[in-house]
Amino acid sequence: MKIIIAGAYAIGTYLAKLLSRNKQDIILIDDNAENLERVGRDYDLMTIEASPTSIKL
C-alpha cells in the first residue's frame, strides 16, 4: 500500500517510522529539509521537500 504523510513533525514522523518498519511504501512531505533529512536517513521511505498544502505538488 502507498501512503502519503503531510508533515514531518511529531505525529507525521511517528507514523512514517511505524509504517516503514511494516514495509509500507511511505512518502513524507514537508517544507523543512532538516526534518526530512533526519527521518529519511534512518528509515526506508521517500521524502519530498515541498509545502504539503501546495496544489502544485
Backbone bond lengths (Angstrom), bond angles and torsions (degrees), N, CA, C in turn:
res aa  C-N    CA-C-N  psi(-1)  N-CA   C-N-CA  omega(-1)  CA-C   N-CA-C  phi
1 M - - - 1.444 - - 1.524 108.42 -
2 K 1.319 117.38 140.04 1.462 122.30 176.99 1.521 108.80 -98.90
3 I 1.334 115.55 130.87 1.453 121.65 -176.29 1.522 109.03 -127.75
4 I 1.333 116.38 131.95 1.458 122.50 176.70 1.523 107.59 -109.22
5 I 1.342 115.62 128.66 1.459 121.66 178.44 1.524 107.57 -117.66
6 A 1.323 116.18 123.39 1.465 121.88 179.59 1.524 108.72 -97.32
7 G 1.321 116.16 112.31 1.455 121.59 178.54 1.518 112.02 108.95
8 A 1.319 116.27 124.75 1.471 121.59 -178.40 1.519 110.66 -109.71
9 Y 1.314 115.75 41.79 1.462 119.21 176.98 1.521 107.94 -98.96
10 A 1.297 120.20 -153.77 1.464 123.05 -170.10 1.532 113.27 -56.13
11 I 1.305 118.09 -55.20 1.467 120.35 -175.57 1.524 111.49 -73.28
12 G 1.322 117.55 -43.74 1.459 120.66 179.01 1.514 112.53 -61.94
13 T 1.328 116.99 -41.19 1.462 121.26 178.17 1.520 110.74 -66.06
14 Y 1.320 116.72 -43.14 1.463 120.52 178.69 1.526 110.76 -60.12
15 L 1.326 117.28 -46.90 1.465 120.86 179.65 1.530 111.66 -62.66
16 A 1.324 116.46 -42.72 1.467 120.54 -179.91 1.526 110.74 -61.75
17 K 1.326 117.38 -43.97 1.465 120.83 178.92 1.525 110.95 -63.92
18 L 1.309 116.74 -46.47 1.457 121.69 -178.31 1.527 111.34 -61.90
19 L 1.318 116.73 -47.64 1.460 120.44 -176.72 1.527 112.63 -72.88
20 S 1.323 118.28 -32.34 1.462 119.72 179.33 1.524 111.04 -70.20
21 R 1.323 117.85 -29.19 1.470 120.49 175.16 1.524 110.95 -67.26
22 N 1.325 116.43 -25.89 1.468 121.39 179.69 1.520 112.17 -92.90
23 K 1.326 116.33 17.59 1.475 123.48 174.61 1.527 113.38 62.57
24 Q 1.328 117.26 36.34 1.459 121.72 174.99 1.535 108.86 -91.10
25 D 1.323 118.18 153.75 1.461 122.86 175.37 1.524 107.93 -83.65
26 I 1.332 116.63 109.14 1.457 121.95 -174.04 1.519 109.59 -111.66
27 I 1.335 115.34 135.71 1.461 122.55 170.32 1.515 105.99 -120.89
28 L 1.343 115.93 120.38 1.454 122.38 -178.31 1.520 108.70 -109.59
29 I 1.333 116.89 122.14 1.459 122.64 -176.35 1.522 109.42 -114.15
30 D 1.335 116.43 129.93 1.459 121.47 176.53 1.525 107.81 -160.13
31 D 1.328 115.84 157.88 1.459 119.26 178.32 1.524 112.38 -96.23
32 N 1.324 118.27 4.15 1.460 123.08 178.42 1.528 108.58 -104.46
33 A 1.337 116.28 107.81 1.461 121.25 -175.70 1.523 112.31 -64.63
34 E 1.321 118.12 -32.77 1.468 121.10 -178.82 1.529 111.03 -64.85
35 N 1.323 117.33 -43.42 1.468 120.57 178.36 1.525 110.96 -63.00
36 L 1.320 116.29 -43.06 1.464 120.10 -179.01 1.522 111.42 -65.93
37 E 1.314 116.69 -41.20 1.463 120.51 -179.35 1.527 111.03 -63.61
38 R 1.329 116.17 -42.84 1.463 121.23 -178.98 1.538 111.05 -62.01
39 V 1.304 116.44 -45.32 1.472 120.15 -178.50 1.526 111.00 -74.96
40 G 1.320 117.02 -43.37 1.458 121.26 -177.39 1.512 113.79 -65.54
41 R 1.320 117.13 -26.92 1.462 121.64 -179.71 1.537 111.26 -69.62
42 D 1.314 116.93 -35.07 1.457 121.06 -172.53 1.526 114.93 -98.68
43 Y 1.318 117.78 -15.15 1.467 120.28 -174.20 1.514 110.93 -131.47
44 D 1.328 115.73 156.72 1.458 122.58 -178.84 1.519 109.28 -86.92
45 L 1.339 115.41 90.15 1.452 120.97 178.18 1.519 109.93 -155.49
46 M 1.320 115.70 163.80 1.458 121.36 178.75 1.520 108.68 -97.88
47 T 1.329 116.85 136.48 1.459 120.47 178.11 1.527 109.67 -117.68
48 I 1.325 115.74 144.69 1.458 122.21 177.37 1.519 107.79 -130.38
49 E 1.335 115.93 123.89 1.458 120.21 178.30 1.523 108.90 -90.17
50 A 1.311 115.84 102.55 1.456 123.11 179.29 1.530 108.00 -167.10
51 S 1.292 115.66 165.77 1.458 119.43 176.91 1.531 109.04 -73.16
52 P 1.326 117.75 124.84 1.468 120.07 -178.89 1.535 113.16 -63.12
53 T 1.328 117.90 -18.72 1.457 121.14 -179.20 1.525 112.96 -95.09
54 S 1.324 116.78 1.36 1.468 121.10 -177.77 1.525 110.68 -74.36
55 I 1.302 116.93 129.52 1.472 121.48 177.39 1.525 110.94 -72.56
56 K 1.342 118.05 -26.12 1.466 121.91 179.55 1.519 111.92 -68.72
57 L 1.292 117.03 -27.26 1.463 120.61 -178.95 1.505 109.50 -65.95
